[in-house]
Amino acid sequence: MADREADHSSNKQDDSIEQHDYDKKEHEHFLRVVEAFRSYRSHCLRRIQSAEDHYLEMPEHHQNFLPGFRDNLDVMRTCVAHNHEIIKLMLQGAEAMFENKNHTIVNGSDDPHLMPTSFDMDKVKTTIKQFYRDWSKAGQPERDACYLPVLSAVEKRFPPDTHDTKAVNILVPGSGLGRLAHEFAQRGYNCQGNEWSLFMLLASNFVLNKCRNPHSLRLYPWVHQWSNNLRTGHQTSPITFPDIDPSDLPEGVNFSMAAGDFLEVYTLPGVWDCVSMVFFLDTAHSVVSYIETVWKILKPGGYWINLGPLLYHYSDVPGESSIEISYEDLRSVIKKVGFDIEEEKENVPCTYTQNPQSMLHYEYRCVFFVARKPLDAPVS
């Protein structure tokens, strides 16, 4: 008995050390993300200064051909400064945004472990563009292209006029800044958004919990786009956000956001009536694991609705495993797991944080499908 007690005590100590190490790494990651946001202004100003330096290296008669070049750089500096003011608002109270964590924010500018990488700074810029996609009037055409088919599919299967929408539980993995999840809640469904990226979580917390008055805030999402600008002013075009009041939801609707990895957060079987994914399925290391998890957490008779491409985010990333398969093979796996595909459409044109004024446009030809877990499927 004594040996067993000693083993038990040792295991508890090992678990405690492991948890401490995990918490420390999580806190460092939080601080590094915060430091990346804090570094936004200086990072962008260095790029603008580089452009000015290159201009001044030109022969004087070449500079004379571009009399407004430096003036436009000053406009860009003003836009960056304004974006930075929004970031400062976003970071206020960020240390207490998680219910089970309280991250103390420190000055990380002198800590080499917290210095943001170029990848981190790209994430900050991507987050700023996400406000355009999810919470501006200008981004509505992009939202309509990929959100409306999913919203319509849910309303078709759980019609608000014949269903108690507050009894329908919808999960939106990879919810970004939360607009699709909010749209479900606005229609009266119980909905939870799930997001792994701390960059997105900080931004979604800000817009969902702190922004109220429509069109009260302004951002310049394209100020970082240095090429393919048709007009000089396009690079400094503003957007206003939010286009609606995020707090304006039907009474009694349960709307929440959950942080963490989809595979780790959602393990309880038979909980959800619907799992709705938009531009998320290809974020898996192995897409098969996502499919199995969706099958497990859906109730018998529940629906999985998906729209997106197969970009495979970890493809060719050093040190990361990634399984890339065609939609043909993916569809086969979905059916082998047990799903019935009720609706399907290929080549759905969608963009993702695309500058509508840019001379270069990327367009995805997405796949949309509705798959159902059979009513007689066991809950396991």
N, C-alpha and C positions, 0 to 999 in steps of 0.2 A: 504493500500500500504506500509506503514511504517513497519508493522509487517512482510509482505512478504520480504521486503528488509532486515530486521533483520535476518529472517530465512535463506535467501540466503547467507548473510555474515557469519552466524554461520556455515552453511554447508561447505562453502569455507575454513573456518578456520579448521574445523574437517578434511576435505580432506587434507589440508596442513600438519596437525599434523600426520595423518595416513601415508602420503607419506614420511615425515621425518623419522618416525619410521621404515618404510620399507627400506629406503635408508641406515639407520644406521645398520640394521640387515644384509643387503646385503654387506655393506662395511666390517663388522665384519667377515662375512663368507669368503670374499675375503682374508682378512688378515690372517685368520686361515689356509686357504689352502696354502697361500704363506709360512706361518710359518711351515707347515707340510713339504713342500719341503725343506725349509731351515734346518729343523731338521733331514733330511734324513741321513746325514753322522754320526752324533752323535748317532742316533737311531741304525743304523747298527753296529757301532763300539761297542756299549754296548753288542749287541748279540755276536759278535766275541770274545769280552773279556770274556763273560760268558763261551764260549766254551773253551777258554784257561784256565780259572780258574778251570773248571771241569777236564781238562787234568792234571793240576798240582796237583789236589787232588788225582790222581791215585797213587798207589804204583810205586816206581821208576822203578822196573823191568817191569811193565806194560807200562810205558812211553817208555821204550827202545824198545818195540815191534812196536812203531809208531814213528820212528825217524824223519819223515818228517811232522808230524802233525802241529807243530808250524810254520814251514816254509810256509805251505799252508795257515795258518791263515794270515800270512803277505801278501801273494798274494791276499787274499780276501780283506784285508784292502786297498791294492792298487787299486783293482777293484772298491770298494766302493768310494774311493777318486776320481777316474776317473768319475764314474757316477755322483758324486756331482758336478764336473766341468761342466758336461752337464746341470745339473739342474740350475747352476748359469747362464749359457748362456740363458737358457729357461726363466729365471725370469727377464732378462734385458729388460726394457721397458714394462714389463707386466702391469704396472699401467695404461698405455694408450691404451690397446688392444681393449677396447670397445669404439665404436663411441660416445655413449651418456653418458659415465661415465669416470671419471678420478680418479682412486683409488690411494691415496697417500700411499705408502708402508712405514710402520714404523717398528721399532724393537719390535716384540711382544713376545720376550722370557720371559719377566718379567710380562706379562699380563695374569692372569689365564684364562680370557675369550678366549684367542687366543692360549692357549697351545694345541697342536694337541693330539688327542686321538689315541689309537691303531687302531681304524677304519680308521682314517685319514692316518696313516702311511701305512696301508694296501693298501689304495687307491694310495699312491705314488708309491709303489712297483708294483701295477697293471698297473699304467700308464707307468712305465718303460718297463714292458713286452709288452705293447701295441705297442711300437716302433718295437718290433720283428714282431708282427702280421701284422702291416700295412705298415711298411716302410723298411723292410730288405729283402734281397734276400732269406735268410733262411726261412722267413715266407711265401714265395710264395705258397707252397703247401697248407697251411692252408687257405690263401686267395682264392686260386683257388677253393677249395671245396665249399665255401659259397658265394663268389662274382660272379664267372663265371656264375652260373645258372641264377642269377638275371640280370647280364649284357646281357646275351644271350637272355633272355626273352624280354628285352627292345628293343634290336636290331631287334628281330623278328617282333615286333609290330610297331617299328619306324625305318625301314631300312635306313641306311645312304645313300644308293644309290638312294632311291626314296623319301626321306623326307628331308626337310630343318631342320636339327638337331638343329640349333640355335633357331628354333621356338618351340622346345619341351622343356617344363619346368618340371624338375624332382626334387622331394624333397626326401632327405634321412634323416629321423629322427634317432636319436641315432647314429650319424655318427662317434663318437669316435675321432680318430686322422685324419679322413677325407679321407682315401684312396679310399673307394668306391665312394664317391661323386666326388673325383678327377678323378677316372677312367671314370665316365660318362662325365665329362668335357673334358677329354682327347680325348674322342670319338666324341666330337663336340656338345654335348647336353648342354643346359643351366641347371645348377644344383646348388641347395643350400643344404648344410648340416646343420642339426640342432642338437645341443648337449646341454644337461642340466648340466653335470658334469663340474665344474670349473677346476678340475684336468685335464680332457681331453681337455678342451678349451685352457688352458695354453700351453699344449703340442702341440696341433694341430696348434695353432698360431705360435709356434716356427718352426715346421717342414714345414708348408706351406708357411710362409712368410720370414723365415730367413735362411733356409737350401737350398743350391743351388747345390753344387758339389756332384755328386753321390759317395757314400762310403767314404765320407770325415770325418765322425764322428763315434765314437765307444761307445758302451754300453755293460754292462755285466748284462743281464736280469735275469740270473739264480743264481746270487750270494746269493740271499736270500733263495734259496732252500736247506735246510739242510738234507733232507731225500731222499731216492730213487735215489742216485747218483751212477751210475754203475762204473764210473771212477772218480778219485779225480779231474782231470782237467775239468770234465763236469760242475762243479759248477761255474767255472771261464771262461767258454767259451764265447768269445765275438761275437757280431754282429756288422756290419757296416750299417750305414744308412745316408741319404735316398738311396734307390736302384736306384732311378731315380731323375731327377731334377723336383721338384714340380712346378716350374714356367714355365715349358715347356708345354704350352697349345695352342690350335689353336687360331688364331686371331679372335677376336669378340665374343668369348664364355664368357658367364656370369657365373662366378663361385664364390660362396660366402659361408660363414659360419654364422649361426644365433644362438645366445645364448638364452637359456631359455627353459621353459617347453613346450613341444609339444602342449599340450591342450590350453595353454595360448597364445602362439605365433601365432598359425595358426587358425584363426577364419573366414577369408574371404572365402565366398563360390565360388566354380567353378574357382579356380585359377590354379590348377596343372594338367598337362597331365598324370603324373605318380607319385605315391608315392612308394618308394622302401625301404623296411625294412629288415635288417639282424640282428638277435639277438636283437630285440628291442620290439617286441609285448608284451612280458611277463614282461616288466618293468612298466606296468600300475598298479595302484591300482585297477582299474576295466577295464578289457580289452574291455568291451562294449563301454566305452567312447572313446577309441582309434578308434574302428571300426566306430562309428558315426562321429567322426571328419574326418577320411579319406574319408568317403562318402561325407561329406559336402564340403571339400576343393577340391575334384576332379571335373574336368569338366565332363559333360555328355560324355560318351564314353571313359573316362579316366581309367587308370589301376592302380590297387594296387598289388604290387608284394612283397611277404613275404617269408623269409627263416629263420627258427630258431626253438628253442625248446620252452617248456613252463615251465621254471624254476620258474616263478613268484617271482620276487625279493623281494616283501614285505611280502611274506608268512612267518608267524611266527616271524615277526619283532615286538617287543613290541611297542605299541602305534601307529602302522600303520594299516590302513584298507587294506584288500586284498581279492579279489574275485578270487578263483582258479577254473577253469573249464577244462574239458577234451577237446581235439581237436574236438571230435565228437560234443560236445555242442557248441564250438567256431564256427565250420563250420555252424551249424544251425543258429547261430546269424548272421553270415556274409550273409547268404541267406535271412534271414528275414529282414535285413536292406535294401536289394534290390540288392545286388551284384550277378552277374552271375560268377560262377567259371569256367574259361576256361581251366585251366591246374592245375594239382595237383599231388604231389608225396610225399609219406611218407618214413620214415626211410632213410633219406639222411644223411650219416655219416659226421660229422663235429667236429672239435676240436676248443678250444678257448684259445689262449695264452698258448698252450701246449708245454712244453719242449720236443722236439723230442728225446732227449737222456735220458729222465727220465725212471726209472724202473716202474713208475706208470703212466698210461694214462687214462684220462677221455675222453669219446667220446659221443657226443650227437647224437641221431637219430632224425634228424630235419624233420620238415614239410615244403614243398615248395608248394606255390600255386600262381596262377595268377587270380585275380578277376577283373571283369570289371563293371564299372558303366554304365548302359544302356544309349544309345544315347538319348532316349526319357525321361530320368530322369530329373525332374525339378531342376533348380539351386536355392538352398535355403540355 
